[in-house]
């Protein structure tokens, strides 16, 4: 079964980005010339996704939804003023992918957000992309997980990355056995939420990319509230792994936790240097500012 849908939760409060996120959703804060949500959706589209399901906090269209919608006033203005390049760009954004949404009435955790999308997902496997975890590379990470999904009879797959042992308390950490002949794919035994380095079974962390079987919805309905009184996706994945096969795959690509201010700044520099249109100017800015502050 081909994976056509991706769920992207956008209902978070973005407290680490206050006061900027007081009025502007965190995922609409730009990296160079595009909001963070653009890169997350672009990854999904490049992986073959044809429908994005936003999990929002309001029945009103979110700014993320509006960003991917047509804006006739802006398009008419650009056309009248001969700005063909800009007109083509905004039209392409609106035509990237089908967008639908569902409301998460209460902020009850990532697991609850995913469960809210059940009716729109239906009885099919789907991707989950966390928009403040941006991963860049030659092969989109969601596409990499789809390949593992296809190779293992369409079982659920979790993207993982190696982290320093000292950082295990920041992530869900996966334990499992490497599949025969593979150095990158494991059959998952369990996932431990934010273990101390001395308690971590491995250093394989989950940064926010999943391919999930629709069986996950039944697990999400059976788990109890966990840390912070929220329904944890980790608990549901552990339940699924006890009842069905779940794989973990060490993906290739560079990851930026743009929900963190310092990593957001790093990502801004990376994306500016990676773009030929801004690379030279960014290099000059870094040099000039380094000299100004005697760095």
N, C-alpha and C positions, 0 to 999 in steps of 0.2 A: 504494500500500500504506500503510495507516494505521499510525502508529507507536504501539505499545502498551506497549513495555518501555523501562525506563531502568536503566542500570547506575550504581550509586553505590559507589565504593570506600570501605571503612571500615576498612581494615587498617593505616592509618598509625599511627606511634608518637606523633605529636603532641609532638615534642621541644621545640617553641617554647612549649609550655604546661606544661612541667615546673615544679614537681612536681605540679600539679593533675592532669595526664594520666597520672601514675604508676599510678593505679588506675581512674580514670574516663576512658573514651575521649574524645578531644577533641571529637568531634561530639555527645557527650552533655552537654557543658557548656552550661548554659542561657543564652539571651538573654532576659532578663526572666523569663517563666514557662514557656518551652518550650526544649527542647534544640535546638542548631543543626540537627541532622538533621531535625527536624520541618519547618523552613522549606524545606529542600531537597526533601523528599518532597512537601510541600504544593505547591511550584511545579510539580513533575512532574504531580501529580494535576490541578491546575487547567489543565494543558496537554493533558489527555486521556489521560495514561498510566494503564494499568490494572494493571501489574505492575512492582514494583521488585525489582531483583536486587542484593543487597548482596554485595560481594567482601570477605570477612572473612579474619582471620588464624588462625582456629581452627575446628575442627569443632563446638565447643560453641556454642550459640546466643549471639550477641553481645548486648550491652546494647541496641544499636540495634534488633535483631530483637525483643527482649523488650518494648521500648517500644511497638512496634506490634502486640503480641499481647494477647489477652484476659487479664485478671487477676481471676479469680473471687473470690479472697479480698478484694481491694480493693473490687470491685463490691458484694459482699455487705455489707461494712462500711458503704459509702456508703449503700446502700439501707436498711439497718437504722437508720441514724442520720438518715434523712430528707434527705440531701444530694443532692437530685435534680439540681441544676445540675452538680455535680461528677461525678455518675454519668453523666450524659448526655455530658459532655466526654470521659471516659476511654473510653466505649463508641465514640464517634465516632472517636477516634484509632485504635482497634483495627479499625475498619471502613473506614478511609480507602482502602486499596489492598491488593492481594495482595502478600505479601512472600515472596521466596525468596532463597537464599544459596548461595554457592560459596566454597570455601576457596582462598586464595592461599598455597601452602605456604612460599614464600620471598619476602622483600621485594625483588623484582626490578624495581620501577618501575611507572609507570602503564600503560605498554603491556602489560606482562605481566599486570597486574590485569585489564585489559579482555579479554585473550585467555582468561583463566581462565573468563570468563562465556560463552564461545562456545556451549557445549552448551545452556545455558539460553536464550540469545538465539535460536539457530536461524538459519535462512536468511531473516532479515528485518532491515530497518533498525531502529536503536534510538537512544535518547538516552543521553548520558553527562552526569551532573550531579556536579560536585565539591562536596561538602557544606560545605567551609569557604569557598567563594566564594558569598556570598549576594547576590542581585540583586533589588532591589525596584522595582516600577513597576506601572502600570495593566495592562499586558499581560505575562504571564510570559515571560521570555526564551526558555525552551524552546518556548513556543507561537510566538514570533516566528520561531525557526529552522525550525519545522515549516512555517510559511507559505512560507518561501523554498524549502524542500525540495519542497513541492508545486508551486510555480511553476516549478521547474527540473527537471522529470521525475525527481523523487525522487533527486537527487544529494546527496552528503554536504555538510553545512554546518557551519561553525565559527563560533561567536560571537566577535566581536572588539570591542574598545573602544579609543578614542583615549587615549593616555597621554602625559605630557610626554616630550620627547625624552631628557631626562636619566634616565628610568626604563626605557629599553628593555632594559637589561641584567638586568632582573628577570623578563622574560617571553619567551615565544615570540612572534616578530614576523612578521606575514604580509605577503607581497608579492603583488601581482596587478593586474589591470585591472578598473576599474569596468564593470559591465554596462551596455549601452545603456539610457539613460533612467533609470538608478538612481544615487543619491548614497550609497547605503548597502550595496549588495551588489557584491562583487568575484568574478571568476573567479580563483581562487588559482593563483599560479605556484609559490610555495615558502614555507616557514616556516623562519625562522632562530631557533635557540634562544639566547636571552639575548645578543643582540649588543651591543657597545659602541655608544653613540650615534653615533659616527662611521661605524660599519659597518651601522647599521640601515637597511633599505630603506624602511621607513615607520615610523609610530608606532602601528600597529594591533596591539594585544596580545591574546592569547588567555587569558581568565581562567577557563576551566573549564566551558564549555558546548558540546556537540557533538551533531549528528545524523549518525550514521555508517552507511554502507552495510555489509552483511555482507562486502563485499569487503575490508574493513579487516582481517579475521581472517587472510586469506592473506598480506597485507602484514606483519602482526605476526609471522607464522611465518618470514618471510624476512629480517627485519632482524637486524642483529648488535647485540650489546650496545654501548651508547653511554656517555654521561657517567655516571661513578660505577659502571660495570659493570652498568647497568640497561638494560632494554628501553624505549626512549623512544617514547611515542605520536607525538611530533613526527616521528620518522624514518619511522614507518609512514604517517602522513598525507602526508608528502612523496612517498613511493613511490606512494601512491594517486593523488596529484595528477598524477604523471608518466604514469599509465596510464588515468586516468579524470577526469571533471570533479569538482572540489571547490570549493565556494563559501565565501566568508567574508562574514559579515553584521555590520555595525555595529549592535548592538542598542540599544534605548532602555531606560533604567533606571539606578538607582544601585547600584553594586557595593561590597561590603564584603569585604575579605580577612580573615575572622575567624580565620584561622590565625596572624595577626599580633596580638600583644597590644594594641597601640595602636589598630589598626583594629577589634578586638573591642570595646574600650571605646567607640569611636565608634558602632559598631553598636548596642551596648546603649542608649546615649542615644537614638539614632534610633528604635529600636523602642519604647522607653518613651514617647517623645514622640508617635509615630504612633498609639499605642493610647489611645483616649479614656479607658479605665479607669485609666491610669497617668500621663496627660499632665500634669495639674495638679500631682500630687505630685512628678513629676520636675522640673518647672519650679521648684517651691519648693526642692527639694533643691539644684539647681544654684545658685539665688540664695543660699541660706543658706551653702553651702560656699564659694562665691566670696567672700562677705563675710568668712567665717571666716579665709580664707587671703589676704585683701586682694588679690584678683584683679581 
